[in-house]
Amino acid sequence: MVYCGKASQGCQNCRTRRIKCDKIQPQCTQCIRVGKSCPGYRDQLSLMFRDESIKVIQKAHAQWGISDHPDSADSPSSSSSSSSSSSSSTPSPKSVVSSRSYFSERPRFKLSSSPEHNLTRIPKEIYATKDDQAIQFYVEHYVVGHPDEPAAAHELRMVDWIHAPEFRDMMAAVGLASMSNLTGDKALVTMARQKYGLALQHTASALANPYAMNLDISLRTVIMLAIYEVIRNRGRPTDAVRTHLMGATALLSNFLCIPNLPQDLMRGFLQLCLALLNPFYVGNLALPPAYSGWFDLCNRLAAPSDKPAVEILDIATRFLELHAYLNNYALIDGRPRTSQIIRNALAIDAELDVWERQHSQGSVSSIWTVLEERCAPGFFPSDGVFDDCYHVYADHWVARGWNHQRWLRLLTCRSLIEFSDRYPLSCAQVFSSANMAAEQQNILATIRRVARDLLVSIPTHYRHPRLERKHRDFIDMTSGGAGMGVVGLPNLLFQIQVAGSAPGVPRQYTVFARNMLETIFADTGMLQARGLAETLVVDGGVGGSGNNNEVKQERADTPPEGVLTSIESQPPSRKKAPIVVPQPQTQPAGGQQLLWYHERPEESYS
């Protein structure tokens, strides 16, 4: 594809008359002044992605003064010029634009020796603007290759949202902010903030006229406003993240009353409600009052096959209420209120355990069945796939629901461990100490199993840059239901961090989680990924809560108990490498008793 410079976006009348077009909607001032009908404006992005042909290339070469004869490239002057051009266009180590980008190298065009082409008005170099580079970065790192997104940029030509002015500003803001994080260029931060402000203005204008609003474009823009804050902030989610996500949820809730509600619309609403849990948990805040109304909508309107996600939402809501209470009120060991808090946490963990046992086998709804498959050692890159295993789900929406459940289970187990250490008298009122050693082993086994499941699920949600086409043929068995492919990435960052820092997990879990977060930062420029990676300290034998020599660590190739017992072998057509399928283990009958662990964790539960 040839890059023809930044073309005018003005209307056809103004370009024909060679005058400046102010591009005011719905008609420009110049057309109104002369009494003509304004034909509309061109889209810069569509020009960037247009097809090239021999005729287009020849026309561009004629304009730029490039000779099409092959012998001109053999001359000494041409050779020296070509070598200097090649050396000058080598990208620096800090280059943030992918090598497959059209703008990864600045094109330098050599003038031919013909006298008619030796015109000073012909530029010797043509550069892509920062906005073009930012949009290209967004397309390649936040769209192409993500779940349920196109595999190549040219497939986006006919997509409406990528040409919308408000979303183009948002793409530029995200791309500029990411490039700034990767290069340290402060000038890009200022440009990103300007584009972010324009996107806010466009969104406000669209929401002011709901009858003319495009719901898909507005939702995408609001969600990317939240992801922009994740890109720019290193620590906890800010108030802006919560505000944008709540705005998207409130916006979508207004469309749930339409007759014959599409399932995708209801699933998107459920996904937004689940995405709100982490920002409020990390911020130690109670859920807003409007959340109860949104939950009622989910409970009334969700399809029967989607009810398991509503159950997760119900359990998570009660856990966040408990977490917010603990951060606002002091508990005293031995008091009845403290014992009641522990009982509430136990009830939440028991519900999560029952949910996991029911839905892992598809006994309630077949779409929630989870399959784990293992390839031969060395087939997958070790830093892209954990333990040579990957999960197969009915679709990405179900996969995200499972990860919310795993994240919630790990947080609940961690809370119970901290309760046992901080409130021993209250724990003695709830439990007997007869089987304390066995209880310690069981709760640590639960943490390791759930953390492993979460790490194995990562390729379903994020494609590591080292995964090739042959690897994706296996992982892409899970397809559909993602909506925006990148929308699940911010929550995935915190889920990876929780799995890598859970008490008692093996050191290899922490190492893999930290490396994955660093990779996501290097690939997308999300500063929050870098900040979470720095919280995972790998200096001992066990990640999370420190050393525990009495606990026997599980081997990485040992199949876990519980959730992933429904394992199937791959069909012969997919056996590109030797496949080793672990045998399912017998699931323990009845509910699993929650157990206790007395070693003090590093991170206090406050």
Secondary structure as UniProt FT lines:
FT   HELIX           12..17
FT   HELIX           29..34
FT   HELIX           44..48
FT   HELIX           54..64
FT   HELIX           70..74
FT   HELIX           76..88
FT   TURN            93..94
FT   TURN            99..100
FT   TURN            102..103
FT   HELIX           115..117
FT   TURN            120..121
FT   HELIX           130..138
FT   HELIX           139..143
FT   TURN            144..145
FT   TURN            147..148
FT   HELIX           153..156
FT   TURN            157..158
FT   HELIX           161..163
FT   HELIX           165..183
FT   HELIX           186..208
FT   HELIX           210..212
FT   HELIX           215..232
FT   HELIX           239..253
FT   TURN            254..257
FT   HELIX           263..275
FT   HELIX           277..282
FT   TURN            283..284
FT   HELIX           290..301
FT   HELIX           304..306
FT   HELIX           307..326
FT   TURN            327..328
FT   TURN            333..334
FT   HELIX           336..360
FT   TURN            361..362
FT   HELIX           366..368
FT   STRAND          371..375
FT   TURN            377..378
FT   TURN            382..384
FT   HELIX           386..388
FT   STRAND          389..392
FT   HELIX           396..422
FT   HELIX           424..430
FT   TURN            434..435
FT   HELIX           436..456
FT   HELIX           458..461
FT   TURN            465..466
FT   HELIX           469..475
FT   TURN            476..477
FT   HELIX           485..488
FT   HELIX           489..501
FT   TURN            503..504
FT   STRAND          505..506
FT   HELIX           507..524
FT   HELIX           527..534
FT   STRAND          542..543
FT   TURN            549..550
FT   TURN            556..557
FT   TURN            563..564
FT   HELIX           572..574
//
